[in-house]
Amino acid sequence: MTFDELLKNRRSVRKYQDKPVAVELIQEMIRESTLAPNAGNEQPWKFIIVNNREMLKKISDESKKNILARIAANPDDYAKKYQGMLENESFNVFYNAPCLVMILGLSHLKNLSVDCALAAGYFMMAASSRGLGTCWVNLGTEIHDPEMLRELAIPDNCTIVAPIILGYPENIPSVPKRKEAEIVKIIR
């Protein structure tokens, strides 16, 4: 696959085959994602692999509960547009994917979000190059239950930046319409 093909084939996949992804393959892609650029070479990322559908459902339910509570407390919350989906008991925020990789890091780091987002981009490209599908599911960041945080080994001082689902896609969605790049100015 050429780089151009890789860019065009990397899509947000929400329908997966009922086929597990080998942990060794995931670890290989994680190693590649740590080649991403990062501020001051701090390499702040940490990874959690959830390769268990029962646990994925528990995380989904926890996230849905917390987001709905947030919407109830603030009806202007940006997540209000997802309220109908979140209230549907059968809706899984991870689209029933077979695997979730969470990218997180120490909350106090100034560039944590950008650095982890770059690692996430590398991870998604590494997955796509292997015929795997991914989708960054921001709804999956809302985990507050202390027992679940312990079970996932997420330290109190860490923030989940990028929950990325992973699996073998049923199909690759077509490229959504893109806006033309807005170049504000060219200085020669």
N, C-alpha and C positions, 0 to 999 in steps of 0.2 A: 504494500500500500504506500503510495507517495504521500508526502506531507499534506499536499492539497486534498487528496482523497480522505486522509485522516480527519482533517478539519471538517470536511463535508459529511463524513460518516458519524462523527461524534454528535449524537443527538440525546435529548432527555428521553429515556426509555421508561415507560410505565407499565409494560406488559412483558412478563418473563416466562420462560419455559420452566417447568417443574424439574429443574436440574441443579444440583448443588455446584458451588464453585470451590475448587480445591484451595485449602488454606495456604498451601505452598505457593500457588499461583498468586493469591492475594498478597502474600508477603513479598513476592518478587515485584509486584506492581507498587507496593508501598516503598520498597527500596528505590525504585526508579523515581517515585514522586519526591523523594528527599533530595533529588538533584535540582529542585526548583530554586530560583533565586530567592533570597531573603535578606532582610535588613541586618546589616552588621554581621552577617553569617552566624546569627544566633541559632538558627535551625530550631525554632521553638515548638515544633509540632510533636504531638503524641498521637498514637493510633489505637483504636479499639475495633476489633473485628467481632461482629455478631453474626454467626453462621448458624443460627437456631431460630426457626420460625416461631416457636412458642415465645421466646424472649422478644423477638421483633414485635409480636402482637402486644405483649405487655408494655413495651416502650411506646408503641403507637397509642394504646389506650391512655397511658400516662400523659403523653403529649396532648392528645385531644382534650382530656379533662382540664388540663392547665390552660390551654388556649381558650376554651369555652369560658372558664372562670375569669380569665383576663378580659374577654369580650363583655361578660356580664358586668364587670366592674367599670369598664370604659367602652360604651357603645360606639365610640368613634375610633376604636382600635383598628389598625389597618387589616387585621385578620378577620374582621367582620364579614368580608366577602367570602370567607370559607365556612361560615357558621353552618350553613345547610349541610355541607359535606361532613363536617365534624360531628354534627348531631346524629348522623346516620351511623347506627351501631356497627354495621357491616363494613364501613369505610375504614381502610387501613392506610395511615399516612405514608407507609412505605410500599404501597401498591402490591402487597403480598410478594415482594421480591425475596429471593432466597438468602440474601446477605446484605448487611449494612456495615460500612466502614465509617467510623466517626473520627474526624480530625479535630483535635483539641489542643489546648496549650495553656500556659500560665496566664491567668486573667490580667495581671498587672502590666504585661508587656505592651508597649505602645503600638507596635506594628503586628500584633498577633493576627488580627483579622486578614490583613493583606498577605502576610506570609503563609498562613494556612490556606487562604484562597488560591495562592499560586501552587501550593502543593496539591490542592484538590484538582486544579486544572491539569497538572501533570498526571495525577492518578487517573482522571477520566480519559485522558489521551492514551495512557498505557493500557487501560481496559479496552478502549475502542480498537487499538491496534491488534488486540487478541480476539476480536469478535465478540467482546462482552459489551453489555449496555450498562449505563449508569444514569442516575438522576440525583442532583443535589436537592434534598428535601429539607428545607429550612424549618418546616413544621416539627421536625424531629429534634429540635434543640431544647424543647420545653420539658425538661426532666427535672423535677423538684423533690420527688420522694427520696428521703435519705437512704432507705433500704435499697432502692433501685440504683442510686448513685454508687453505693458501696458494692453492690453486685456487679456493676459495670466497671468498677475500679476507677471512677472519676473523682479525683481529689477535690476538696472544697475550694482550692485556689485555682481551679481550672475552668475554662469556658469551652463549650462545644461550639466550634465554628462551622464545620461542614459535615453534616450527616449525609453520606452518599450511599444510595442503594446500588446494588451490583448483581448482575446475573446474565444469563444467556437470553437475549431478547427473542420474543416471538417474531418481531419484525423491527426494522429500523424505520422510525417515522421520517417523513419527508422534511426537507429543510423549511422551516417556517419563513414567511416573508420577512425580509430584513429591510430596515431603512437604509437609505444611502448614507455613507459615512459623511459626517458634517465636519469638513475641514474649515476651521474658523479663519485661518490665515496661513499663507505661505510667504515666508520671508527669505528672499534670495540675496 
